Amino acid sequence: MGSVQRPIYAAVGRVPLLVTGILVGAFSLLQPPSASASSTDDPPERGLAHMGMGVVAHDGQDGLPPSAKATQTEGVDVASYQGNVAWSTLWNSGVRWAYTKATEGTYYKNSYFTQQYDGSYNVGMIRGAYHFATPDTTGGATQANYFVDHGGGWSKDGKTLPGVLDIEWNPYGGDCYGKTKSAMVSWIRDFLTTYKARTGRDAVIYTATSWWTQCTGNYSGFGATNPLWIARYASDPGTLPAGWSFHTMWQYTSSGPTVGDHDRFNGALDRVQALAKG
């Protein structure tokens, strides 16, 4: 390359810079995307991730489900970006259960957690807490302990749902947090094992089928023990990850009334109560 540039430079001055730029640009088009490439061009501030924030970008949005049946109980999930939530309004609209983001990684606690978690309980909802996983920062067991220690515990009061592991696209970098499929499965297993040891309950897994397939290889080993909360913004839950023959909860939109993230429990209210009681 150097032997070519020198005579061109002598003849036409700055042309070699243009030629070099064209060659470099062409070469970059031939390279495969980096495994650590960011899933977003404008990542949020650490701690501001929330359930389902990557669904539309990765899986799209294809309508809403039909009107809820009596055997499907309406719920919501909330995080700090929604601030103080109008729980009475949601209750009056028919929402009967709610999950609040408690933690992320081992570096973030939701500053609105008390208003959101206790507020839903105080209007009569059955409520629980979720943890936004960041497998690239600390281990699964470490994050499970952090979650339990900061709002993610469980009590057999009939009004508290088991904690949720929110495991989905990495909003801060590569979709799979830089982990191989087997390493991701191990991380998830460590989280779930520790959570159960601390609380006596099997945590719910929130995920999307496309992410689960991409980042765990569609691992089927958790379906027998851990309830599934599927994310899909469409008229039905679609194909579920391997190991689950049915979903327990379904996040079907991020554009619902009062707060955006709305969900349906795959059962009547007595089934929500049964999950809470354990």
Disulfide bonds with the S-S distance in Angstrom:
Cys176-Cys215 1.94
